[in-house]
Amino acid sequence: MLILLNKPYGVLSQFTDGGSSHPTLANYVDVPDVYPAGRLDRDSEGLLLLTDDGRQQARIADPKFKMPKTYLVQVEGEIDRAGLDQLRRGVRLKDGMTLPAEADQIDAPDLWPRNPPVRYRKSVPDCWIKLTIREGRNRQVRRMTAAVGFPTLRLVRWSIGDWSLDGIAPGTWREERG
C-alpha cells in the first residue's frame, strides 16, 4: 500500500506529537501500519509518501537510490542566473557539498493558500523556483537557497519520483497500488 498525502503546513511528519501541541499525521491519515517514507519539516508542505512496505519505504527514503524530489520554492529576492547556476553545480553547506540540482525560475504556481500566509513585504520582492534534488539532508532545500543568498519563504514538495501532488488537496490523500 502506498499513500500520497498532501501534508499541510504546521503538521509533524509522524503519528505522535512527542508532547508538543502540533498536529500529526494521525490527524489526517487513519490507516493502520503505514509509516512515512522520508520526512517533511513541520514548516514545509506537500507530498509525503506513507507505506506499509519496509522495502518500499527504504527505496523511497534512502539517499543511495537518488530518487528525485521536486520542490516549488518561494524565495526572498529575485533569484539571478548566478544563484541558479550555483544550485545547479551544487552548494557548499556545513555538512559538505550538495549534489547538483535542477533549478529554474518559474512563474508563481497556482497553489492553495497557506495557513498562516507567508508574510508579505512590499519592499522585498520574491520569486519562485522549481528545484529538484536527489538527496535528502536535513532542511536541505532551505539551506541551499539561503547559501546562494535567497532565503526560502514557502516550500512545497511537489513530487517524489513519478508520484506527484497533482489533484490532491491539502490535508487529503489518495492510495496507489503497487
TORLOSE-924084 format. One record per residue (C-alpha): residue number from 1; y, x, z. Coordinates in pm, 1 decimal. Layout:
BEGIN
{NUM; {Y; X; Z}} ...
This chain:
BEGIN
{1; {0.0; 0.0; 0.0}} {2; {347.9; 122.4; -82.3}} {3; {666.2; -48.7; 37.8}} {4; {1004.8; 20.1; -119.3}} {5; {1274.3; -59.1; 137.7}} {6; {1647.9; -58.2; 81.6}} {7; {1741.5; 84.7; 421.9}} {8; {2084.1; -31.7; 534.1}} {9; {2348.2; 195.7; 681.3}} {10; {2302.1; 249.9; 1056.8}} {11; {1925.4; 191.9; 1063.8}} {12; {1690.9; 458.8; 1204.1}} {13; {1405.8; 569.4; 973.5}} {14; {1146.0; 495.8; 1240.3}} {15; {989.9; 192.8; 1405.2}} {16; {1107.7; 262.5; 1762.0}} {17; {1460.2; 336.6; 1880.3}} {18; {1372.8; 608.1; 2134.6}} {19; {1606.9; 447.4; 2385.0}} {20; {1906.5; 419.0; 2152.2}} {21; {2057.7; 85.7; 2062.2}} {22; {2030.8; 135.6; 1685.7}} {23; {1829.0; -97.5; 1463.9}} {24; {1498.9; 43.8; 1338.2}} {25; {1257.3; -20.8; 1052.9}} {26; {1088.5; -278.4; 1279.0}} {27; {1395.1; -498.6; 1227.7}} {28; {1320.4; -511.7; 853.2}} {29; {950.1; -446.1; 791.8}} {30; {683.9; -644.8; 977.5}} {31; {379.9; -483.2; 819.1}} {32; {123.4; -310.5; 1041.8}} {33; {16.2; 51.8; 997.6}} {34; {280.3; 167.0; 747.2}} {35; {488.6; 476.8; 806.4}} {36; {788.2; 628.7; 630.7}} {37; {714.5; 893.5; 368.9}} {38; {1013.1; 1113.1; 449.3}} {39; {1334.7; 1027.7; 625.6}} {40; {1678.8; 895.9; 550.6}} {41; {1953.5; 962.5; 803.7}} {42; {2099.7; 675.8; 1004.4}} {43; {2431.4; 711.2; 820.9}} {44; {2266.5; 709.7; 477.7}} {45; {2149.1; 407.7; 281.6}} {46; {1897.3; 335.1; 15.7}} {47; {1539.0; 387.5; -85.1}} {48; {1286.8; 459.8; 186.6}} {49; {918.3; 454.8; 97.4}} {50; {662.9; 339.6; 353.8}} {51; {287.4; 366.8; 310.3}} {52; {-40.9; 325.3; 494.5}} {53; {-198.6; 610.8; 294.1}} {54; {-167.9; 953.6; 458.5}} {55; {-234.4; 1144.2; 134.5}} {56; {29.9; 943.9; -49.5}} {57; {273.1; 999.0; 238.1}} {58; {219.1; 1376.9; 212.7}} {59; {261.6; 1378.0; -168.0}} {60; {592.6; 1194.5; -136.5}} {61; {735.8; 1380.4; 163.3}} {62; {604.0; 1736.2; 126.8}} {63; {859.3; 1963.5; -46.4}} {64; {581.4; 2162.0; -216.9}} {65; {534.2; 1868.7; -456.5}} {66; {904.6; 1884.3; -551.5}} {67; {930.5; 1509.1; -611.2}} {68; {1281.8; 1437.8; -746.9}} {69; {1510.5; 1234.8; -523.8}} {70; {1826.6; 1092.5; -681.6}} {71; {2133.1; 1007.2; -476.7}} {72; {2456.4; 828.1; -558.8}} {73; {2718.1; 1010.1; -354.9}} {74; {3079.3; 915.7; -291.9}} {75; {3268.8; 1234.6; -212.4}} {76; {3617.0; 1306.2; -86.6}} {77; {3833.4; 1450.3; -362.5}} {78; {3792.9; 1463.1; -738.1}} {79; {3497.9; 1694.6; -797.2}} {80; {3562.0; 1954.5; -1063.4}} {81; {3341.3; 2140.8; -1308.0}} {82; {3314.2; 2438.6; -1069.2}} {83; {3182.3; 2215.9; -790.2}} {84; {2927.8; 2051.6; -1020.1}} {85; {2821.9; 2392.8; -1156.1}} {86; {2765.8; 2522.3; -802.1}} {87; {2543.9; 2223.9; -722.9}} {88; {2352.4; 2282.8; -1048.2}} {89; {2292.0; 2650.8; -965.4}} {90; {2201.6; 2596.9; -600.4}} {91; {2419.9; 2618.2; -292.2}} {92; {2402.8; 2867.8; -8.0}} {93; {2357.3; 2684.0; 321.4}} {94; {2299.9; 2826.9; 669.6}} {95; {1924.9; 2791.6; 614.0}} {96; {1930.7; 2963.3; 272.2}} {97; {1984.5; 2877.4; -92.3}} {98; {1900.8; 2530.3; -216.6}} {99; {1706.9; 2482.7; -536.1}} {100; {1921.4; 2399.7; -839.5}} {101; {2014.2; 2029.7; -854.8}} {102; {2101.5; 1793.3; -1134.8}} {103; {2463.6; 1692.8; -1076.4}} {104; {2701.2; 1476.9; -1276.8}} {105; {3020.3; 1289.2; -1201.2}} {106; {2970.8; 916.7; -1262.4}} {107; {3181.0; 601.4; -1258.5}} {108; {3175.9; 415.2; -928.5}} {109; {2838.3; 236.7; -922.4}} {110; {2811.4; -138.2; -872.7}} {111; {2668.1; -128.8; -520.4}} {112; {2664.7; -373.8; -232.5}} {113; {2948.0; -339.3; 19.6}} {114; {2870.1; -103.9; 305.3}} {115; {2898.9; -234.9; 659.4}} {116; {3111.0; -84.9; 802.9}} {117; {3304.2; 7.8; 489.7}} {118; {3394.2; 366.2; 407.6}} {119; {3742.5; 434.6; 541.8}} {120; {3989.9; 412.4; 254.4}} {121; {4278.8; 659.5; 247.2}} {122; {4549.1; 614.5; -15.5}} {123; {4649.8; 980.0; -3.5}} {124; {4296.5; 1119.3; -53.9}} {125; {4116.7; 1048.6; -381.2}} {126; {3741.1; 1013.3; -402.0}} {127; {3481.0; 1003.5; -675.2}} {128; {3108.2; 950.8; -725.4}} {129; {2839.2; 1193.4; -828.9}} {130; {2475.5; 1146.4; -916.3}} {131; {2273.6; 1423.6; -754.3}} {132; {1900.4; 1488.6; -797.5}} {133; {1727.3; 1735.6; -567.1}} {134; {1365.7; 1846.1; -538.9}} {135; {1353.0; 1946.2; -175.0}} {136; {1440.5; 1764.5; 143.4}} {137; {1615.5; 1969.5; 408.0}} {138; {1787.1; 1800.7; 698.6}} {139; {2109.6; 1634.7; 575.8}} {140; {2083.7; 1847.1; 262.3}} {141; {2297.3; 1641.5; 23.8}} {142; {2579.9; 1612.6; 278.3}} {143; {2566.2; 1986.0; 347.9}} {144; {2560.4; 2069.1; -24.6}} {145; {2864.9; 1859.4; -114.2}} {146; {3056.7; 1993.7; 186.3}} {147; {2966.5; 2352.3; 90.9}} {148; {3129.0; 2307.2; -250.6}} {149; {3440.5; 2150.6; -96.2}} {150; {3373.5; 1778.7; -143.6}} {151; {3252.0; 1613.9; 178.5}} {152; {3025.8; 1309.4; 147.1}} {153; {3177.9; 972.4; 232.9}} {154; {2885.9; 747.6; 133.2}} {155; {2528.7; 843.0; 48.0}} {156; {2280.2; 610.8; -123.3}} {157; {1933.2; 733.2; -220.5}} {158; {1866.0; 550.8; -543.9}} {159; {1523.5; 681.9; -642.3}} {160; {1226.3; 893.9; -545.0}} {161; {1011.9; 997.5; -840.8}} {162; {964.2; 685.8; -1055.4}} {163; {1040.8; 442.5; -770.4}} {164; {1393.8; 304.2; -750.0}} {165; {1609.4; 54.5; -563.6}} {166; {1663.1; -148.9; -877.4}} {167; {1656.8; -516.4; -775.2}} {168; {1610.5; -453.9; -400.0}} {169; {1894.7; -583.5; -182.7}} {170; {1992.1; -401.2; 138.9}} {171; {1753.0; -480.4; 422.7}} {172; {1485.5; -614.0; 187.7}} {173; {1172.3; -459.1; 43.5}} {174; {902.6; -506.7; -215.2}} {175; {544.9; -391.9; -222.8}} {176; {396.1; -191.8; -506.1}} {177; {26.2; -135.7; -559.2}} {178; {-134.9; 199.8; -639.3}} 
